[in-house]
Amino acid sequence: MLYVALIVVFLLSILLTPLVKKFSIAIGATDTPDHRKVHKTIMPRMGGLAIYLSFLIGILIIQPAGDSTWPIIVGATIIIITGALDDRFQLSPKLKLLGQLLAALVVILWGGIQVEYINLPFSGGVLEFGYLSVPLTLLWIVGITNAINLIDGLDGLAAGVSSIALITISGMAIIMGDTYVAIFGSILAASTLGFLLYNFHPAKIFMGDTGALFLGFMISVLALLGFKNVTVISFLIPILILGVPISDTFFAIMRRILNKQPISAPDKSHLHHCLLRVGFSHKETVLIIYGIAAMFSMSAFIFSQSTRLGAVLIIIVVLIAIEVIVESIGLLGKDYKPLLRLVRDRK
């Protein structure tokens, strides 16, 4: 039944996207080029509506048994409304954040989705979060929701990176015997891949905040469902899977702090901007980031099957790889190259 649903969802996404494109143009939900954007022509957005509708139909077909189903759907609907209103009317940051907080609180308080404790790896004890459980879970959901939104800067980038993350989460859920997360993740991946056919360079439609916020929200919730209440080591798995959006957001914050700019200030120094400046084409840049996302996902899978020592070694290798990429493309500025200088000086 799941395989049939996945095919139906994929085809529905393909069929719905042109309709959503016409709808976006009709209501004026379009993206106009400016100095920060890469595209040169006015583009319809709100494409995330096609992802959401096909995903929703797929869930209604499968009807996965779980107390969290309706809270997730209601929370996702709040996010979709927030994103759609922003795509059409350009909401203020405060209103967008309010919508995200409301959606997150629905799944936390109604759905009971939250990280309540972590098993400590060496002592055998348990770290209870207590009253911090809700704010920490809220921070995770809102943080990942916005991280996906931040990388939505090139044709097919957010959709492709999200698809890789969703496929990884679903695959690991199958290995762990978590059918519920596997169903949600795979249906959402099928919806996103159908949309990607129209969104890959040269894009015919953008997902907009409607899609980016929705995918970020859903990925954050599914990661919580699949990996909550685990050991400190295992809790790093969803962080690895989401390595691209998390690291890009982290370095964006660091860059703005170093440049004494507001954290929310927009710029053209994200990962994809830096790769474009280095000389890669639009399509090459997207494919390179897909490759980086796939490597993060592969490291997460190997990490989950490793011993403690192996897990520590994987983290060290990943951190070194991130540092080399950051310095090579100037993600923190052209002059930030401590590791590369150290290697060069030793030669």
C-alpha angles and dihedrals in degrees: 000000000000093000091052090048091050092053091046092049093048092050092044090054090051091049096043098048096072089048091050088048091057091045092051092052092046094055095039097251094149136137117234118204119248138165093284098048129083100210119087103203135056108272132194113241135182087087088141087078089073090052091049096047095047090045091050092051090049092052091049089052095050097032096197112213110243141118090233097059100092096039088053092048092047092046091048090050091053089051092049091051090048092050094044092051090049092049090053105032106018100239120215116260090250093056092047090051090048090056091049093049092049092050091047093049090052093059093039101046101028100029096037091227107154142119105254101171146352125222108232109234103220108025096045089229130126128241107214115202095198111172090003091064095086098044092045092050090045090052091051095050096045092042096052091041090058094039091062089046091054094056092051092102105111135046109282095355102117093035093051096044090046091050091053090049093047094048089050094048091047093048093050090046089056090051090049091048093245101144093171096060091039091057095047094044097047094047091050090047091052090050092050094047091052090054091045090068087070097033101052116101120320087036122206093193138012123229089223123192086309090070102028095052091043094051092044091050094047094045091050092050095045091049089053092049093048101043109022124127094021137126123295089251094050091046087069090066097083089043089056093046089053093041096129100053093036095050093043090052092046094052091044089057092045091048092053092046091051091047091046092239129139111273090235093051112121120232143166098243102094120126094270093046091052093049090050090051091051087061107265118137123244093261094042091052092053093047091049091053090047087055092050090049090050091051090051090051092047091050089051091054093047089044091055091054097043134100117249091265091048090049091052091049091050091052091050092050092047092049092049091048091051091049092050091050092047093051095041096055098032098245090159095033137298094273097050103099109124097144095043090048090050092052092045093049092052093055 
